[in-house]
Amino acid sequence: MNRKTQVAVIAVLALGGSYVLADAFDLTPGLITTRPVADSAQEYPSIEPIGASDPTSPVFDEEVVVPSTQAVSAAITGFVDDSRLKGDPSVRVTDTLTGEELGALNETEARLPASNQKLLTSVVALEELGPDTTMKTTASFADGTLYLVGGGDVMLAAGEGDPAAVNGHAGLGDLADQVAEQLTEQGETSIKLSVDSSLFSGTDYHPDVEGSDTAYVMPMSPIAVDFGRNDSGQYSSDPGGDAVSVFADALSERGIKADVIDPATAPDNATTIGTVESASVRVWVDLMLTDSNNSLAEVLGHLVGVSQGEEGTFEGAAQATTDILTSLDYPMEGVKVADNSGLSVSNRVTTELQTTILTNVYTCEGCNLEALASGLPVAGLNGTLGDRLTGDLGGRIRGKTGTLITAASLSGYLYTDSGRLLTFSVLVDNIEEGNAPGTRQVIDDFLGTLAAL
């Protein structure tokens, strides 16, 4: 089986009513892989086969007839004419193996993407930062003051880190062990402690994200424990301040009295006396896409901005994202990047762009983008598609979802009844308020029609 044939396989096994994916896009360490296994001990994502000890992947047949353009166009017409659709649609469907466009409507019309924006963020994070890059949280000491320096990891554990985890991969307890040992050797038992969050600047939230919308994303910070969430799961107003308080307690438990002072930037003469590292960017992208994690998307955007020489702000992230996609020759006409999560109502993308991204993921070999596909949720199985497209469609669609009050979207890959893999993108905006759930159902029904071709 050649590589393109391997990548085209979405191997779905119906076992006792449960769907197990063992595919080339690496949801699990399966029978076929298309990217190196990094962070091999990672528990995320965790999907176990049910009812079979040795599942066999069906073989993708390159000779399967491609659905006709007439049939796909008819399906698109049926979608657009559905009386339940209360918004403005754009659609594009291509054959994944050949890249041939099978049907499209308004494919260059830029629309509000909602969380489909995270596809753009995935591309720039993987291309600019690199899939194997990790983020360092360091402790630097100078003149009696210890600086807890945020390097972008907002998923720190309060205590010991877990190398088999993504959230909590690195731990402040482990950092405290290193620091306490170094300070004790220097004869230091009482210090001042400050958090250095200078990597990011600007506003806590994108200007479009205000009021109740702030409940869906943490205030931007390059350091946090569990995204700055409290015991009830709500985001703290000061993730960096909370992290340094946790660190102070950890040092106290190790015999170092730490008096927390105001945030400050570590001086040039500060000496690093402790470092912990996050899981890799490829695994961050997995988590961001599968769970549609807004905080992680914005952090990645800010890190990309900094890497490109921009300020660590929403504006810097948007500029860097646009510049990178443009330099990679993606179709950017009409596209507007406002934030990296898709919460902003100022974002605009096209189905042409989304399908181009997905096509590049499929066609590249040994490239950074290979890490993107593994994070796409699987219909009826996990993430934001766990309760959608179930039944006969379960396990046969991987895609990035998106929903706002006036927008609904889904872009990804679909395995047809005949055994052909299609790439699709559906964006609907200007939805009448209260009709987004219904629009999602119309999108799902349309994909059901495509799957039957």
C-alpha positions in Angstrom: 0.0 0.0 0.0 1.6 3.3 -1.0 1.7 6.3 1.3 -1.2 8.2 -0.3 -3.3 5.1 -0.1 -2.4 4.7 3.5 -3.2 8.3 4.4 -6.6 8.0 2.6 -7.7 5.2 4.9 -10.3 6.0 7.5 -10.5 2.6 9.0 -13.8 2.2 10.9 -14.7 -1.0 12.7 -18.2 -1.4 14.0 -17.7 -3.5 17.1 -20.6 -4.1 19.4 -22.2 -0.8 18.4 -19.0 1.2 19.1 -16.7 2.7 16.5 -13.0 2.3 16.6 -10.7 4.3 14.3 -7.4 2.8 13.5 -6.3 5.1 10.7 -3.5 6.8 9.0 -4.2 10.0 10.8 -3.0 8.5 14.0 -5.9 9.0 16.5 -4.3 6.1 18.3 -1.0 4.4 17.7 -2.7 2.2 15.1 -1.9 0.0 12.2 -0.9 2.8 9.9 0.9 6.0 11.0 1.9 9.0 9.0 3.9 10.9 11.5 6.7 10.1 14.0 5.4 9.1 17.4 6.4 11.9 19.7 5.6 12.0 23.4 4.9 8.3 23.0 3.7 8.0 26.6 1.0 10.5 26.1 -2.4 9.4 27.3 -4.2 11.9 25.1 -6.1 11.0 23.1 -7.1 7.7 24.6 -9.3 5.4 22.5 -9.3 1.7 23.1 -10.6 -1.0 20.7 -13.8 -2.6 21.9 -14.7 -6.2 21.2 -11.6 -7.1 19.1 -8.1 -7.9 20.0 -6.6 -7.5 16.6 -8.7 -5.1 14.4 -7.9 -5.2 10.7 -7.9 -1.9 8.7 -10.0 -2.0 5.5 -7.9 -1.1 2.5 -8.6 2.1 0.6 -9.0 1.3 -3.0 -7.7 3.9 -5.4 -9.9 2.3 -8.2 -13.1 3.2 -6.4 -15.1 5.5 -8.6 -15.1 9.1 -7.6 -18.6 10.6 -7.0 -19.7 12.5 -10.0 -19.7 16.3 -10.0 -23.4 16.1 -10.9 -24.2 14.0 -7.8 -22.1 16.3 -5.5 -23.7 19.4 -7.0 -27.1 17.9 -6.5 -26.3 17.3 -2.8 -25.1 20.9 -2.4 -28.3 22.2 -4.0 -30.3 20.1 -1.7 -28.4 21.5 1.3 -28.9 25.1 0.2 -32.6 24.6 -0.6 -33.3 23.0 2.8 -35.9 25.1 4.5 -34.2 24.7 7.9 -31.1 26.6 6.7 -31.4 30.1 8.0 -28.1 31.6 7.0 -25.7 32.2 4.1 -23.8 29.1 3.1 -20.4 28.3 1.4 -19.5 24.8 0.5 -16.6 23.0 -1.2 -16.1 19.3 -1.8 -13.0 17.7 -3.3 -11.7 14.2 -4.0 -9.0 13.8 -1.4 -6.8 11.5 -3.4 -6.7 13.6 -6.6 -7.6 17.0 -5.3 -10.3 17.3 -8.0 -13.1 19.7 -7.1 -16.4 17.8 -7.2 -18.7 20.6 -6.2 -18.7 24.1 -4.7 -20.8 27.1 -3.9 -19.5 30.5 -2.8 -16.1 28.9 -2.1 -14.3 32.2 -2.3 -16.9 34.1 -0.2 -15.3 34.9 3.2 -17.5 33.9 6.1 -17.4 33.9 9.9 -15.7 30.6 10.7 -16.2 30.2 14.5 -13.8 27.5 15.7 -13.0 26.5 12.2 -10.4 29.3 12.7 -8.4 26.7 14.7 -7.4 25.1 11.4 -5.4 28.2 10.5 -3.9 28.3 14.0 -2.8 24.7 13.7 -1.0 25.4 10.4 0.9 28.3 11.7 1.8 26.7 15.0 3.1 23.6 13.3 4.9 25.4 10.6 6.4 28.2 12.7 7.0 26.7 16.1 7.5 23.1 14.9 5.6 20.0 16.0 8.3 18.8 18.4 8.9 22.1 20.1 8.2 22.3 23.9 7.6 25.4 26.1 9.9 26.0 29.0 8.9 27.4 32.4 12.0 28.6 34.2 13.1 29.9 37.6 15.8 32.6 37.5 17.5 34.0 40.5 19.3 37.4 41.0 20.0 39.6 44.0 17.7 37.8 46.5 14.8 37.6 44.1 13.5 34.5 42.3 11.6 35.0 39.0 9.1 32.5 37.8 9.3 33.0 34.1 6.4 32.0 31.9 7.4 30.5 28.5 3.9 29.8 27.2 2.9 26.6 29.2 -0.6 27.3 30.6 -1.1 23.7 31.5 1.3 23.3 34.4 0.5 20.9 37.2 0.4 22.4 40.7 2.6 19.6 42.0 4.4 16.8 40.3 4.3 16.7 36.5 3.0 13.7 34.6 5.1 12.8 31.5 2.1 10.8 30.2 -0.2 13.8 30.2 -0.7 16.9 28.1 -2.4 19.1 30.7 -0.1 18.7 33.7 2.9 17.4 31.7 5.2 19.8 33.5 4.8 20.5 37.2 5.6 23.4 39.5 6.4 20.9 42.2 9.2 19.5 40.0 10.4 23.0 39.4 10.3 23.7 43.2 12.5 20.6 43.8 15.2 21.9 41.5 15.0 25.5 42.8 15.0 24.4 46.5 18.1 22.3 46.0 20.0 25.1 44.2 19.0 27.8 46.8 19.8 25.5 49.7 23.3 24.9 48.2 23.7 28.7 48.1 22.6 29.1 51.7 19.4 30.8 50.7 16.4 30.1 52.9 14.3 33.2 52.5 13.7 35.0 49.1 11.5 37.3 47.3 9.4 35.8 44.5 8.0 37.4 41.4 6.2 36.1 38.3 7.6 37.2 34.9 4.7 37.2 32.4 6.5 39.6 30.0 6.4 37.2 27.1 2.8 38.3 26.4 1.5 41.9 26.5 -1.6 43.8 25.5 -5.2 43.0 26.5 -6.3 39.9 28.4 -9.0 39.3 25.8 -9.6 40.1 22.2 -11.7 43.3 22.0 -14.5 41.3 20.4 -14.6 38.9 23.3 -16.4 40.5 26.2 -19.1 39.9 28.8 -20.3 36.3 29.1 -18.0 35.4 26.2 -15.0 35.6 28.5 -16.2 32.4 30.2 -15.0 30.5 27.2 -11.3 31.5 27.3 -8.7 32.3 29.9 -7.2 35.8 30.1 -4.0 35.7 28.1 -0.9 34.8 30.1 2.3 32.8 29.3 2.0 30.9 32.5 -0.9 29.2 34.3 -1.8 26.1 36.2 -4.5 24.1 34.4 -5.4 27.1 32.2 -5.9 29.2 35.3 -9.1 27.3 36.2 -10.3 27.1 39.8 -11.9 24.1 41.5 -15.3 24.9 39.9 -13.7 25.0 36.4 -14.0 28.8 36.0 -11.1 30.9 34.7 -9.2 33.0 37.1 -8.8 36.7 36.4 -5.0 36.4 37.2 -3.6 33.1 36.0 0.0 34.2 36.5 -0.6 35.5 40.0 -2.2 32.2 40.9 0.7 30.2 39.5 3.3 32.2 41.5 1.2 31.7 44.7 1.2 27.9 44.0 4.9 28.0 43.5 5.5 29.9 46.7 3.6 27.3 48.6 5.7 24.5 46.9 8.9 26.2 47.9 7.7 26.7 51.5 7.0 22.9 51.7 10.7 22.4 50.7 12.1 24.8 53.3 12.4 28.0 51.3 10.3 31.0 52.5 9.1 32.9 49.5 7.6 36.4 49.8 5.5 37.1 46.7 6.1 40.6 45.3 4.6 42.4 42.2 5.2 40.9 38.8 8.5 41.9 37.2 10.7 41.0 34.3 13.8 38.9 35.2 16.9 41.0 34.8 19.7 40.1 32.4 22.0 39.0 35.2 19.5 36.5 36.6 20.7 32.9 36.6 18.4 30.0 35.6 18.3 27.5 38.5 15.3 25.4 37.3 13.5 24.4 34.2 10.5 22.2 33.3 9.2 21.6 29.8 5.7 21.1 28.4 4.5 18.4 26.0 5.2 19.1 22.4 3.4 21.5 20.0 2.0 18.5 18.0 0.2 17.2 21.1 -1.0 20.8 22.0 -2.5 21.0 18.5 -4.2 17.6 19.1 -5.8 18.8 22.3 -6.8 22.2 20.8 -8.5 20.7 17.8 -10.2 17.7 19.5 -11.6 19.7 22.4 -11.8 23.0 20.5 -9.8 24.6 23.3 -9.9 28.4 22.9 -7.3 29.2 25.5 -4.7 26.9 23.9 -5.5 28.4 20.5 -4.9 31.9 21.7 -1.7 30.9 23.5 -0.4 29.2 20.3 -1.2 32.3 18.3 0.6 34.6 20.7 3.6 32.3 20.7 3.6 32.3 16.9 3.5 36.1 17.0 6.5 36.3 19.3 8.4 33.8 17.1 7.8 36.0 14.1 9.1 39.1 15.9 5.7 40.5 16.7 4.6 41.5 20.1 2.9 38.8 22.2 -0.6 40.4 21.6 -3.8 39.5 19.8 -2.7 42.0 17.1 0.7 40.5 16.8 -0.7 36.9 16.6 -3.2 37.9 13.9 -0.5 39.6 11.8 1.9 36.7 12.1 -0.9 34.2 11.3 -1.8 36.1 8.2 1.9 36.6 7.1 2.7 32.9 7.5 -0.3 31.7 5.6 0.4 34.2 2.8 4.1 33.1 2.6 2.9 29.5 2.3 0.8 30.5 -0.7 -2.6 29.7 0.8 -5.6 31.4 -0.9 -6.0 34.5 1.4 -8.2 36.8 -0.6 -11.0 38.0 1.6 -9.5 36.2 4.6 -9.3 38.2 7.8 -7.6 36.9 11.0 -8.7 38.7 14.1 -7.9 36.0 16.7 -6.7 32.4 16.8 -9.6 30.7 18.6 -12.5 31.8 16.4 -14.3 33.6 19.2 -14.0 36.9 17.5 -16.8 37.9 15.1 -14.3 39.7 13.0 -12.7 36.6 11.5 -13.4 35.6 7.9 -12.3 32.5 6.0 -13.3 30.7 2.9 -14.1 27.1 2.1 -11.4 27.3 -0.5 -8.8 28.0 2.2 -10.1 25.3 4.6 -10.1 22.6 1.9 -6.6 23.7 0.7 -5.3 23.3 4.3 -6.8 19.8 4.5 -5.5 18.9 1.1 -2.0 20.0 2.1 -2.3 17.8 5.2 -3.1 14.9 3.0 -0.5 15.4 0.3 2.5 16.4 2.4 5.0 13.6 3.3 7.3 14.0 6.2 6.2 17.5 6.8 5.1 19.4 9.9 1.4 19.4 8.8 1.1 15.7 9.3 0.6 16.3 13.0 -2.6 18.2 12.3 -4.9 15.4 11.2 -4.6 13.4 14.4 -6.4 16.1 16.3 -9.5 16.3 14.2 -12.5 14.9 16.2 -14.1 11.7 14.9 -17.8 11.6 14.3 -19.7 9.8 17.1 -16.4 9.0 18.9 -14.6 11.9 20.5 -14.2 15.6 21.1 -16.7 18.0 19.6 -18.0 15.4 17.2 -18.5 12.8 20.0 -22.3 13.3 20.0 -22.7 14.2 16.3 -23.0 12.2 13.1 -23.6 9.0 15.0 -25.2 5.8 13.7 -24.1 4.8 10.2 -21.8 7.9 10.0 -20.0 7.2 13.2 -16.3 7.0 12.7 -16.5 7.9 9.0 -16.0 11.6 9.4 -13.2 13.6 10.9 -13.5 17.3 11.1 -13.2 20.6 12.8 -16.4 22.0 14.1 -17.4 25.6 14.8 -20.5 27.3 16.4 -21.3 30.8 17.3 -24.7 32.4 17.7 -24.7 33.4 14.0 -22.3 30.9 12.5 -21.9 27.1 12.1 -19.1 25.3 10.3 -17.5 21.9 9.8 -14.5 21.1 7.6 -12.7 17.7 7.3 -12.7 14.3 5.7 -15.5 11.9 4.9 -15.4 8.3 3.9 -18.2 7.4 1.4 -20.3 4.2 1.3 -18.4 3.2 -1.9 -15.0 3.6 -0.2 -13.9 7.0 -1.5 -12.3 9.7 0.8 -13.7 13.2 0.3 -12.5 16.5 1.7 -15.2 19.0 2.5 -15.8 22.4 4.1 -19.1 24.0 5.0 -19.3 27.5 6.4 -22.6 29.2 7.2 -22.9 32.7 8.7 -25.5 35.4 9.2 -27.6 32.7 10.8 -30.8 34.0 12.4 -30.4 34.0 16.2 -31.5 30.8 17.7 -31.0 28.8 14.5 -27.4 27.7 14.9 -28.3 24.2 16.3 -30.8 23.6 13.5 -28.1 24.7 11.0 -25.7 22.2 12.4 -28.3 19.5 11.8 -28.7 20.6 8.2 -24.9 20.4 7.8 -24.9 16.9 9.3 -27.7 15.8 7.0 -25.8 17.1 4.0 -22.7 15.1 5.0 -25.0 12.1 5.3 -26.0 12.6 1.7 -22.4 12.9 0.6 -21.5 9.8 2.4 -24.1 7.8 0.5 -22.6 8.7 -2.9 
